[in-house]
Structures are given as C-alpha cells and as structure tokens.
Amino acid sequence: MSNDNPPHVLVVDDDPAIRTLIEEYLRDNDLRVTAASNGKEMTAALTEHAIDLIILDLRMPGEDGMQIARRIRDHSSLPIIVVSGRLDEADRVMALELGADDYVTKPFSPRELLARIRTVLRRSAATQVLTGRQLDVRAYRFAGWELNIGTRKLISPAGVRIDLTNGEFSLLSAFLAAPGRILSREQLLEASRLYDDVFDRSIDVQILRLRRKIEENPSTPQFIKTERGAGYTFAAAVEKLSSVAL
C-alpha cells in the first residue's frame, strides 16, 4: 500500500467506546477511518466513501452483523473482519462461512487487530492481481488523490474537495481508467461527452483547466502529459477500487 493512498477502513459497531478505540488506534497508524453504529449508517458510508475493508461487530441491535455480512457478500468481495464478544465456535464458523475474511474475539489487542487488517488487505490486493479481475470501479486513487465515481467527488491529498465540471470529471475518469496509455483527442472528446460540432482544441482547454486543479505546477505537469501529435497520457500510478452495491 502506498503511503500517499492509505487504506480506508469502515468500523461498524454499536459500542461508541469500541468505535473510538479502533478509530484512534488505526488513525495513529496511518489508516483512514470512518465509523458507523448500524447497518443503515454503514450503507451510507459505503455510498459516500471508497472503503477498502470493513470491521464488523457481530452482535448489534436491529440488523446484526451476520445479516450485514451476508448482505455485503451477496454484492461484493470487499474484505470483512468480524469482531465479537462471544467465544462461541458456531458464531466463528458461521461468520467465516458467510465470507468474512477474519474473526477477532473481544477483548482484543488493537495491535493484533492492525496486524490482521494489514494481512487481509495484502491478501485482497494479491488476489485481485492474480485473478486479473476487471470489476466495476467505484473509485480511483493516485498520488494521494481520490476520485469517487458514485458521488463524483475529487478529494485532494489534504482532504479538500475539488469541484469538477461534468467535462472535467469525465476527462479525469477516462485518464484514470487507462493510466499510461496515450489517449487521442477523439477518444477524449467522446469521454467528455461533448457535441460533435465542438472543435478538438476544446479538449486542450479542458485539460488546461483540469491541470490547474490537480497539478502542483500546471506548466510542468506530472500527471497529464502531452504526447506531441498523438494526444495525452496519465503518467501516475492508479489504484482502482471495485464497486459495492447494497
């Protein structure tokens, strides 16, 4: 995992003390964290953020962890670590059979939980590389930036939201979907959904505006490179996160 793009962990637990303990420890260890107290808040968080892993309490009022885990796994391969205050082997077996990637019993050491999170994230990343899965993308990350496709939000490395026009969003999405490839003006025109009677130079104008929003120095761009006579290339490494539909 790149330090520029720390994994984003969603903690789902109805106990505020447990949520706070996990949040603070994971943030102190360079992870991004969002917390939810129930399934409804979890669904909202998954819609709003690009989550890499869920820490899920097994026993909660209303929709419990088993039901939530089943709902997640029916739609997604998003990694899940189940936590529970019960030592019942049946619960552990059921959680793993539902597709949880790991199971931790309360009380647990935050250091051990962090180690398990890192292990599950490494395993998940390796699985995607080995299987070559081409899944629907819910977000892209590059050099500390994050573009959420569902919410159309671009977040800077400093955590600031950067407003994009529809054309800029479509252009950036096209670049991030094909990093390292030369994209012609014709391809970018199609990606930005411009009308057929718009001249090619309008792409150059939009790219200039996009550079001003994401490049430290737009006159010497590090991300969107001009390929003379051919088009443009997105030069940074890009991480793709698969979609979650609940």
C-alpha positions in Angstrom: 0.0 0.0 0.0 1.3 3.5 -0.9 1.7 6.0 1.9 0.1 8.5 -0.5 -3.1 6.4 -0.6 -3.7 4.9 2.9 -6.4 2.3 3.0 -9.8 3.4 4.2 -11.3 1.2 7.0 -15.0 1.3 7.9 -15.7 0.4 11.6 -19.3 -0.8 12.2 -20.0 -1.3 15.9 -22.8 -0.1 18.2 -20.5 0.4 21.1 -19.1 4.0 21.0 -16.1 3.1 23.2 -15.0 0.3 20.9 -15.5 2.6 17.8 -13.4 5.3 19.4 -10.7 2.9 20.5 -10.4 1.4 17.0 -10.7 4.8 15.2 -7.9 6.4 17.2 -5.5 3.5 17.0 -5.9 3.0 13.3 -5.6 6.7 12.6 -2.4 6.8 14.7 -1.1 4.1 12.4 -1.7 6.0 9.2 -5.1 4.5 8.1 -8.2 6.4 7.2 -11.2 5.5 9.3 -14.9 6.0 9.1 -17.3 4.8 11.8 -20.9 3.6 11.7 -23.1 2.4 14.6 -25.5 0.3 12.5 -26.3 -1.2 9.1 -28.0 2.0 7.8 -25.0 4.2 8.7 -22.7 1.6 7.1 -24.7 1.7 3.8 -24.5 5.5 3.8 -20.7 5.3 4.4 -20.2 2.8 1.6 -22.1 5.2 -0.7 -20.1 8.2 0.3 -16.6 6.8 0.6 -14.3 4.3 -1.2 -13.9 1.7 1.6 -11.1 -0.9 1.5 -12.1 -3.0 4.5 -14.9 -3.3 7.0 -14.5 -4.2 10.7 -17.9 -5.5 11.6 -19.4 -6.2 15.1 -21.2 -9.5 15.1 -23.9 -8.7 17.7 -25.8 -5.4 17.2 -29.4 -4.4 17.8 -31.6 -4.5 14.8 -29.8 -5.9 11.8 -27.0 -7.8 13.3 -23.5 -8.5 12.0 -24.5 -11.8 10.4 -27.2 -10.2 8.4 -25.0 -7.4 7.4 -22.1 -9.7 6.4 -24.5 -11.7 4.2 -25.8 -8.6 2.6 -22.3 -7.3 1.8 -21.1 -10.6 0.5 -24.1 -11.0 -1.8 -23.0 -7.9 -3.7 -19.2 -7.5 -3.1 -15.9 -9.1 -2.3 -15.0 -6.2 0.0 -12.8 -7.6 2.8 -14.6 -8.1 6.2 -13.1 -8.7 9.6 -15.8 -9.7 12.1 -15.3 -8.9 15.8 -17.4 -10.5 18.6 -17.6 -10.6 22.3 -18.7 -14.3 22.2 -16.3 -17.2 22.2 -19.0 -19.5 20.6 -17.3 -21.6 17.9 -20.6 -21.7 16.0 -20.5 -17.9 15.5 -17.0 -18.0 14.3 -17.7 -20.8 11.8 -20.9 -19.1 10.6 -19.1 -15.8 10.1 -16.4 -17.4 8.0 -18.9 -19.4 6.0 -20.7 -16.2 5.2 -17.5 -14.9 3.6 -15.7 -13.0 6.4 -12.0 -12.8 5.9 -11.1 -13.0 9.5 -12.6 -13.2 13.0 -11.4 -11.4 16.2 -12.8 -12.0 19.7 -13.3 -9.2 22.2 -11.4 -8.0 24.1 -8.7 -7.8 21.6 -5.4 -6.0 21.3 -5.5 -3.0 18.9 -2.0 -4.0 17.7 -3.3 -7.5 16.8 -6.3 -6.0 15.0 -4.0 -3.8 13.0 -1.8 -6.7 12.0 -4.9 -8.7 10.9 -6.1 -5.7 8.9 -2.8 -5.4 7.1 -2.7 -9.1 6.4 -6.3 -9.1 5.0 -5.5 -6.1 2.8 -2.4 -7.6 1.4 -4.2 -10.9 0.7 -7.1 -9.0 -1.0 -4.7 -7.0 -3.2 -2.8 -10.1 -4.2 -6.0 -11.9 -5.1 -7.1 -9.2 -7.4 -3.7 -9.1 -9.2 -3.5 -12.9 -9.6 -7.1 -13.3 -10.8 -6.9 -10.2 -13.1 -10.5 -9.3 -12.1 -12.0 -6.4 -14.1 -14.7 -5.2 -11.7 -16.9 -2.2 -11.8 -14.9 0.7 -10.4 -16.3 2.8 -7.5 -13.2 5.0 -7.1 -9.7 5.7 -8.3 -6.7 6.8 -6.3 -3.5 8.3 -7.4 -0.7 10.1 -5.6 -2.9 10.8 -2.5 -5.9 12.0 -4.6 -9.2 10.1 -4.7 -12.0 10.3 -7.3 -15.2 8.7 -6.1 -17.2 7.7 -9.2 -20.6 7.4 -7.4 -20.5 10.8 -5.7 -18.4 12.4 -8.5 -16.2 13.9 -5.7 -12.5 14.6 -6.1 -10.6 14.7 -2.8 -7.1 16.2 -2.7 -4.2 14.7 -0.6 -5.0 17.4 2.0 -8.6 16.1 2.2 -10.1 19.1 0.4 -12.9 18.6 -2.1 -12.1 19.9 -5.5 -15.1 20.9 -7.6 -15.1 19.5 -11.2 -17.3 20.4 -14.1 -19.0 17.4 -15.9 -16.5 17.6 -18.7 -13.5 17.7 -16.2 -14.9 14.7 -14.3 -15.4 12.7 -17.5 -11.9 13.5 -18.7 -10.3 12.6 -15.4 -12.3 9.4 -15.3 -11.1 8.5 -18.8 -7.5 9.1 -17.9 -7.7 7.1 -14.6 -9.3 4.2 -16.4 -6.3 4.0 -18.8 -3.1 5.1 -17.0 0.0 5.0 -19.1 -1.9 4.8 -22.4 -1.9 7.5 -25.0 -5.5 8.8 -25.4 -6.2 10.8 -28.6 -8.3 13.9 -28.7 -11.0 12.0 -30.4 -11.1 9.5 -27.5 -11.2 12.3 -25.0 -13.9 14.2 -26.9 -16.1 11.1 -26.7 -15.2 10.6 -23.0 -16.2 14.2 -22.1 -19.5 13.8 -24.0 -19.1 17.0 -26.0 -21.2 17.7 -29.0 -19.9 16.6 -32.5 -19.5 20.2 -33.7 -17.1 21.1 -30.9 -13.5 21.6 -32.2 -10.7 19.4 -31.0 -9.0 22.4 -29.3 -11.8 22.5 -26.7 -10.2 19.3 -25.2 -6.9 21.3 -24.8 -8.8 24.0 -22.9 -10.5 21.5 -20.6 -7.2 19.7 -19.9 -5.6 23.0 -19.1 -8.4 23.7 -16.6 -8.1 20.2 -15.1 -4.3 20.6 -14.8 -4.9 23.8 -12.8 -6.9 21.8 -10.3 -4.7 18.7 -9.8 -1.2 19.7 -10.8 1.2 21.3 -8.4 2.6 23.2 -11.4 0.3 23.1 -14.4 3.1 24.4 -16.7 5.2 21.3 -15.9 2.5 18.7 -15.3 3.4 15.5 -13.5 0.1 13.7 -14.1 -1.4 14.7 -17.5 1.4 14.6 -20.0 1.2 15.9 -23.6 2.2 13.4 -26.3 3.0 15.6 -29.2 0.9 14.9 -32.2 -0.8 12.0 -30.5 -2.8 13.1 -27.5 -2.3 12.9 -23.8 -1.1 10.3 -21.2 -1.9 10.0 -17.5 1.6 9.3 -16.0 0.8 8.4 -12.4 0.2 5.0 -10.9 -3.6 4.5 -10.4 -5.4 2.2 -7.9 -8.9 1.0 -8.8 -11.4 0.1 -6.2 -14.3 -2.2 -7.1 -17.9 -1.2 -6.6 -20.1 -2.1 -3.7 -23.9 -2.2 -4.2 -26.1 -2.9 -1.2 
